Structure formats: structure tokens, C-alpha cells
């Protein structure tokens, strides 16, 4: 039962010793869903009232003054009139509207700024510039118009965006907006929806969410040719609070200059049902970036996405997790990590470099990888790579990694190294290019559960899992395709733990017929698995062999 409630909308919050009740989790989802629905409710009512009243402010009725050579002054006069009237619909006719300054919706409420489609175009003749700014305003909709950079030869500038929502603005919808070389930035706002927008060739990120923004839906958008990430959530420590509660769903991202979708240091981020194609770096990344003084991410769900043609120039991965540490989590709550579930990763035509993996986890804790499918992973690329070695500058061991029921075709050997509490069960690794007589490597891990995995070589014959230098305890059974090797591990500790039961060392004699290559006489801690009798033997500090039958107590 939850001991605490969050201050804003009363979400259940658990102390470390609390137990979960399903009804409490469902209550949290209902409250979050209710918050999203209120955005539509409030602005939907406003929209209907504006259309059925005299509060329509048509830009065509506002003429340029004799001294004005661009249109942003007259657009701003219409917005000021709507603000003075307590709100209304500011209509942008279907024609070119040239600007050399910002269009400002500031300290306003209940305003709809609406065109009639992409022909209602704001053509920008200055750079860099934040074109449409919503600052410290509530109940705002921007809909059915185009923001276009009317200059050539311009280069990236992070201050240059088409729509900029900031200053504690609340309840904002951006719908069906075309951004031609112009993206969208949300900084320090709440309750924002960005839907059905089309961003083309933006000079920076297509959609950028930062500045402790919370409660955002990004759905059904298309971002093509972005200068940096397609869609990004970014939390700097200087903002004092992480970006939180963002749902990125059913978007199409293609030809991004960096990552497709990124969560850098943000919290409660859902990335679901997106299609990401042709990225220079990772298709999806969840990471901390110390160089930019960001937070570490917390609680990310990556589910049912399609990632293809990824890491074309930077050797990341289709899905790349880095720097997600358990210490990032509030001590009053249970650990919340990263879930990678049900994604499809197409390695055909991905970046042609050895470091480009289908799924990679570097220097991270609490990562759950389940039910993903990887196809056509190129020969020199690991299908899945998890461990400290992914970035050789890291020396920290990973904690609580689970890899369950994934299906991978192609690539070089999956590798898992320097991990405490590792579970690898019921996976299918097919057509794997092996190395040194193995197709899967598990090395320097502690409390490892290796169970019921199927591995085949490139010729479809049975492959081998090598478990090298495993520490202290091994869980699981059905290990006939696994060989245990290693000399640099802790001495045998007298028993293996399995399903929270201790099976004492049986002191069995090594049967004859075990290959000498696996015996390594004199090596303390050497492991030998006798698949015929299903017994694992380890040499102890007294140079005695002790063994345990792994299939005991498997229920």
C-alpha cells in the first residue's frame, strides 16, 4: 500500500518497504489519463464557443500600417484584441504572411490561433527567431497553419524554432501545423498536446521538450530531415526538475541528423508505436549526458516501435541505453528502470560499423528486455550487447538486467558482461556468427539465471553459450548448450542458490570423459558442466571438485 501522494494530482507513491496493490497502480493511470483529457475538454469548449460567437478576429481585417513592410505587427494586433476580449479565434487566411519578428501570445487565455491548412503560411524573413511564442498563457490552440523559413543557406541555431511554448503556459494544443525548416520547442509548460504536425528539414530537433515540462502527448506527427534529433526529451540539472510524464506515440521519424527519439535525463517517458527510419545515431536512445550536465533518466517504456536503418554514421544501436543508474531513483520509491518490449529492429542497411548493435545497454541498471525481434543484423554487429565493455571508459558493474523471450536473426555473438543479477531465459538467437567456439558470451556476471535459450550458428546447427567467470550462484536448468569456463572467479562457496533455495555441494567425483580442455587442472574456481548427468562442478580453494545437479528443485 502506498505511503505517500504526489503534490499535484495525487498519484500514489510507494516507500521502499511498501507493497504494491494493483488498484493503486490503476488509480495512477486513471489520474494521468484524466489530466490529458482535460486539455481537450477545455480547449474544445473554447473552440465551439469561439466559432459560434462574435469573438473571431480575422487577420484580413487588420491592414498593414503605412510604416509596416511585414505582417507580424498586424497579426499581433489581432491577438491583443482577442486577449482584451477574454479570448477568441484569431484566423489566419490562406495566403503568405511575411514576418521578421515574433508573433506573441503572452499572458493570455482562451485563444485559438488558426489557419485553413498549409496555405495559411507564415513566411519568416529573419534568422534566428522564435516565430510563434506562447508565454505564460492558458488554454491556447495553434492549428492548421504553416511556419516556413523564407531564407536559404541558414545553419543550425537552437534559438530558432517555429513554435515556442514557455513561461509556465498550461493547456496548449498544437495540431496540424506544418514546419518547413522550423521545429517545435516546449520549455517549462504543462499539459501540452502536439498532434498531426509535419516537420520538414528543421535546422535543430524536430520536436524538443525541456525545462521541467510535464504532462505532454506527442502523437501522430511526422519529422523528416531534422538537423538533430527527431523528437527529444531533455532534462538539464540546471532546470532543477526533470521533464516528466511524456507519451511519444505513433509518430514517424526519418532522416534525422542524430537520434530518432531521445530521452536524455527525463522521467516517466513512454515511447510507443513509433516508426523510426534512417538515423545517423541511435534509433531510440535513453541516456544521461554528463558533458551537458543532464539528469539520469528514470522510468522509460520503449514498446512496439519499428527501428530500421539506424546508426548510419555514429556507432550506437537500434535501441541504446546508457547511464541509467539505480541511484537516480528517489529512495522513497521502488527502483524504476527501462523496459524495452515488443520492438522490431531491422538491421538491413543499418550502419556498417562493428559498434552498431541492434540493442545495446551500457553502464545501466534495472533494464528489462523482452519480446523484441531483430532481423537481418549484419554479420559484424552484436545482436544484443549488454555490459560495461560497451563503453570501455566505464568500470561500474551493471545491476538487474533481464533478457527474456527475444528473437534475433543474424549478427555476431550476443554479449553480456560485468552484470549482477542477470537473467537470460527463453531467447532465440538464430544464425549467429560465432567467435572462439561460441555463439553467445556471458562473462564476469554474478547471480546469473541462464535458462532455456536456443542458439544456432549461421549454418542452422546448434550453437553454444559460453559462461565465463560466473560468480557465486547460478540459477536455472536445461543448460545442455552451455559450457562453463574461467579461472579468475571467486572460490566455490559451498552451494548454489536456485529459486531462493540452497542446494548444498554434493562433493561428487568428476566422471570420466570430460575433455581435458575444460578441466584446467589446478585452476581455483574452474567450472565444468557435465551435460550427460546435468551436474556443474567447481574447483574450490582446497583444489577439491564439488558439484551440484542443476535440475533439482526446479519447480
N, C-alpha and C positions, 0 to 999 in steps of 0.2 A: 504494500500500500504506500502511495506517495506521501512523503512528509511535508512537501513544500508546494507552493503555487508560484508561477511566474507573475511578475507585477502587472503586465499589460492586459493579457486576455485570459489569465488564469489557467495556463497549461499545467498539468500535473508534472511535478519534478521530484525525482527519487533520490534519497540519500543512499550512500554506498551500501548500507545494510538493509535497505528496503527490498521487499519482493514485489514483482510485477503482478498487476491484475489486468486481464485483457480489457475489461471495461474502461479502465483508466487510460489505456493507450487509445482506444476508440474515441474516448472523450476528447483527447488532444486533436485527433484528426478532424473531428466534427467542428471544433472551435476554429481551427485553421481554415477549413473549408468555408465556414460561415463568414470569416473575415474577407475571403476572396469574393464571396457572393455579394457582400455589402457594397463593394466598389461598383459593380454593375447596377445594383439596385438604385444607388444614389444618383449616378450619372444617367441611368436610363430614364428615371423620372424627370430629371432636369431636361434631357433631350426632348422628351414628349412635351413638356410644358413650354419649352422654347419654340418648338415648331408650331404650337397651337396658340401662340400669343404674339404680341407686337414686339417682343424682345428679339428681333432679328436685325442685325447690323451688317448690311451688305457693303462690302468694300467698294463696289461700283458707285455707291452714293457718296463716297469720300474722295474728292478730287485732289490732285497734287496742287500745292500752293505754287505761286509763281517762282519761288526760290528753290523748289524741290525738284530734283532730277531723278529720284528713285522713289520706290513705293513704301518702304518700311515706315516712314513717318505717318502716312495716311492709314496704314494698317494699324499702327499703334494708337491712332486717334479713335478708331472704331473699337478697339479693345478697351480703351479708357472709358468710352461711353457705355459699353456693356458692363464694365466694372461698377460705374456710378449707378447703373440701373439695378444693381444687385445680381447681375448675371444675365446671360442670354447667348444667342448663337451669332457668332461672327462668321460671315460667309465670304469665302474667297472664290471669286468667279473663275471659270475655266480659261485662263489666259496667263501670259508671262507677267510676273510681278518682280521687278528688279529691286534688289536691296544691296546696300553697302554697310548696313548696321544691323543690330539685333531687333527682333520682334519680341516684345516683352510682355509676359503675363505675370504680374507681380502683385503680391498682397491682394489677390483676387479670389473670388468664389463663384462657382456655378457658371463657368464659361465653356462653351463648345466652340473651338476654332476649326472650321470645317470647309473643305472644298468640294469639288464634284468629281474627284478622281485625279489621276496623274496629270491631266491637262491643267489643273489648278497648280501652277508651278511657281515656286519662289526661287528665282534665279539669282544666285549670290555673286556679287562682283567685288568681294573683298576676301582676304585670307591672311591669317586665320581668323575665324569668327564663330561664335556660338549663335546660330541663326534664330531659332525659336527658344526662348528661355522661359521656363516656368519656375518662379521663385516664391517660396513662402505662400503657396496658394492651395486651395482645396476644391475638390470636385471639378476637375478640369478634363476635357476630352480634346484631343487633336486627331483629326480624322480626314481621310480621303483627300490628300494633297501630296505634292511632290516638293522636296527641297533639293536643289541641284547646284553644284559648284559650277559657275559660269566662267571659269578661268582654266587655262591649260598650264602644264608644267609645274604645278604646285607639289610640294613634298609634305611628308607627314608632320603634323603638329598636333599634340594631344589636346590643345585648346580649341581645336577646330571640329565642331560637331554640328549636325543638323538640328537635333532636338536635345535640349539640356534641361533636366528636371532636378531641382536643387532646393536648398533652404527650407528643409522640413516640410516640403509640399506633401499633401496627403490625398489619396483617392484620385489618381491620374490614370487615364486610359490613352494609349497611343495605338491607333487602329488604322490599318490600310494606308500607311504612309510609305511613299517611295523616297528612298535616299540615294541620290545619284552623286557619288563621291562624298557623301555625308552620312555619318552614323548617328547613333543614339547613345546618350550618356545619362545615367541616373546616379545622383550623388546626394546622399543624406535625405532620402524620401521614404515614405511608407505607402503600402497599398497601391502598387503600380501594376498595370497590365499593358504588355506590349504584344500585340497580336496582328497577324497577317500583314506584317510590314515587309518591304522588299528593299534590301540594302545592297547596292552595287558599287564595287570599286572604292569603298571608303579608304581614306588615307591612313586611318588607325583601326581600332577594333570596330566591328560592325555594331554590336550592342555591348555596352560597357556598364557594369553595375558596381558601385563602390561607395565609400564614405558612410559606412554603417547603415546603408539602405536595408529595409526589411519588408518582407511580405510582398514578393514580386512574382508575377506569372509572365513567362516569355514563351509564347506558344504560336505555332503555325507560321513562323517567319522564315524568310529566305535571305541568306547572307552569302554573296558571291564576290570573290576577288577582294576580300578585305585586306588592308595593309598590314594588320597584325592579327589577333585572334578573331574568329568569327563571332563568338559570344563569350564574354568573360565576366566572372565574379571575382573581385579583387579587394582584399582587406589588408590595409596597412595598419601597423601598430600605432602610428600617429593619429589614427581616427578613434582610438580608444575602445572601439567596439567592432566586432566582425559584421560584415554583411551576413544576413540570416534569412532563412525561410524563402528560398528562391526555387521555383519549379521551372525547369527548362525542358519543354516538351514538344515533340513533333515538329521540330524545325529542320530546315535543310541548309547545310553549310558546305560550301565548295570553294576550292582555290584560295584558302586563307593563307596569308603571308607567314603565319606562325602556327598556333594550335587551332583546332576546330572549336572546341568548347573547353573552357578552363575554369576550375575552382582553385583560386590561389588564396588560401587562408580563411575561407568563409565557412559558415556553419549552417547545417540543415539544408543542404543543396540537393535537389533531385534532378538528375539528368536522364530523361526517359523518352524513348521512341524517336530519337533524332537520327537523321541520316547525314553522315559526315564523309566527304569525298575530297581527295587531293589536298592534303595539308602539308606544309613544309616541315612542321614539327609533329608532336603527338596529335592523334585524332581527338582524344579526350585526355586531359591532364588534371590531376588533383595533387597539389603540391604546396610546400612552403618555399618562399624565395628569400633567403636571408640577405642576399645582395640588395633587395629592395625593401628590407625590413618589414616583411609581411608576417601575419599570424600563420600558425599551422592550421590546416583545415580540420573540421570536426563534422562527423555525421554526414557522409555523402553517399547517395544511392545512384549507381550507374546501371540502368536496366533497359534492356530491349532496344539498344541502339545498333545501327549498322555503321561500321567504320571501314573504309576502303581507301586505297592509295594514300597511305599515311607516311609521315616522316620522310618526305621526298628529299630533304636536304639536311635535316638535323636528326641524329640517331636516337630518337626517343622510343616510341612504341605506338601501336594502335590505341591502347589504353595504358597510361603511365601514371603510377602513384609514387610520390616521393616526399619524405619529410613529414609524414602524418604520425605523430608520436602520441603514446598514451598519456604523457604528461600534459598535453594540450587540453585534456578534459578536466572540467571542474570537479574537484574532489567530492563534491556533494552529489554527483551524478554517476551513474554507471558509465563505463567506457563506451564511447561511440566512435566507431571507425569508418571503414569504407566497404560498401557492398558492391561487387561487380557481378551482375547476374543477368543471364539470358541475352547477352550481346552477340552479335555476329561480326567477326573480324575477317575481312577478305584481304589476304596478303598478296594477291596477284597484283603486280605492278606497284607494290609498295616500294619504299626507299631501298636502294640496293647497297646497304652497308651492314656489316656484321652486328652492329649495336642496335639495329632496328628490330624490335621484338613485337609479337602480337600483343602480349600483356606483360608488363614489367612492373615490379614493386621494389622500390629502393628505400632503405632506411625508414621503414614504416611499421606500425603496429596495427593489430585489430583489422585485418583485411580479409574479407570473405569473398572467394572467387568461385562461383557456382553456375553450372548450366550454360556456359558460354561455348560458342562454336567458332573455330578458326579454320579457314580454308586456304589452300594454296600458299602456305607460308613458305617463303623461298628458302632453299637449302641451307644457306649460311646464317639463318636467323633463328635464335631460340624461340620455340613456340610460346613457352611461358618462362620467365626468368624472375625469380624472387630471391632477394638477399642483399647483403652488404656489398658484395662484389660488383653489383650493377654500377655503382659509383665507387671506384677504388679509394677515394679520399675518405670515405666513411668507415668507421671502425665499430660502430654501435650494432649490437645484435637486434634482430627483429623479434617481435613477440606476437603470438596468437595469430597465426596465418592458417586459413583453411582453404583447400583446393578440392572441390567436390563436383563430380559428375560433369566435367567439361569434356568436350570432344574436339580434338585438334588434328588436322591433317597437314603433314609436311613440317618443314623446319628442322633445325638441328636440335640436339637434346634439350628438353626442359631441365632447368637447373634450380635447385633450392638450397641455399646455404646460409649458415650462421643465424639460425632461427630457433627460438624457444617456443614450445607448444605448436608444433607443426602437424597439420592433418592433411593427408593426401589420399583420398579414397574415391573409388568408383569412377576414375577418369579413363578416357580412351585417347591414347596418343598413337596415331597411325602414321605409317610411312615416315618414320623419324630417321634422319641422318645421324648415325651414332658417332661416338668418339671413344677411343681407347677401350673398345669392347663393351660399351654400354650405350643405351638409348635415353636413359633418364639418370640424372645425378642428384643425390640428396647428400649433403655434406655438412659436417660440423653443426648438427642440429641436436636439440635436446627435447625429450618428451615427444617423440615422433610417432604419429599414427599413419602407417603405410598399409593400405588395405584394398584389395580387390581392384587393382588397376590393370588395365590391359594395354600392352605396348607392342607395336610391330615395327619392323625395320622397313626400309624402302622397298624390299622385295616381298613384303607382306608376311615374312616369317616372324616368329616370336622374338620380341626384343627383351632387353634386360634393364632392370633398375639397379643401379649401384648405390648402396647406402654406405657412405664413407664417414668414419669418425662420428658415430652417433653416441650421444652422452646419456648415461644414467638409465633411461627407460625407453622401451619400445612397446607401442600398443599395436593391436591388430592381429590379423591372421591371413591365410591364403597368400603366402609370400613366395610361392614357388618360382616366380620370375625375378626374385630379388637376391642379390649377393651382397654380403656384408664384408667390408674391408676396412683397414685403417690401423694405425699404430699410435696415433697421437691423441688418445682419448683418456678419460678418467678410468681408473681401475674398476673392475667389476664390483658392484656394490651389494651383491648378495641376493638380488631379486629384481624382477621386472614388475612394474605396475600395469594392470590391464583392467579397464572398467572399474577403477577405484578399488581393485582387489590386488593383494600382493601374492605373487606366486614365488615361493622360496626356491632358491637354487637347488637343483636336484643332484648335483655332483655326478652327473653321468659321464661315462667314459666315451671319448670320441670314437665313433665307429670307424672301421677301416674303409678305405676307398675314397676319402676326401682328398681332392687334388692338393699336392704339396704347395702349389701356387697360392692357395688360400690359407695355408697353415701358418707360415711365417713363425717358425719355432723361436721362442724366446721373446716375442713381442708382447709386452703387457697391454692388455685391453684389446688384443686382436679378436675380431668377431668372425665366426664361421657358421653358416647356416646349412644344416643337413635337410635338404628338401624331401628326401625319402621318408624320414621319420619326423619331419616338421619340428626339429629341435635347433635352437640357436645356442651356440657355445661362445663363451668369452674367457680369455685367459686372465686370471686375477693377478694381484700383486705378488702372490707367492708362487707364480708360474704354474698354477693349477687350472685345469679346464673345468668350467662349470656350465651347465646348460639348462634350458627351460623349454618345455614343449609349448609353443606359442598358441596352439588352438584350445588350450584349457580355458574353461570359464568364458567361452566366447558369447554366451547368451547374456 
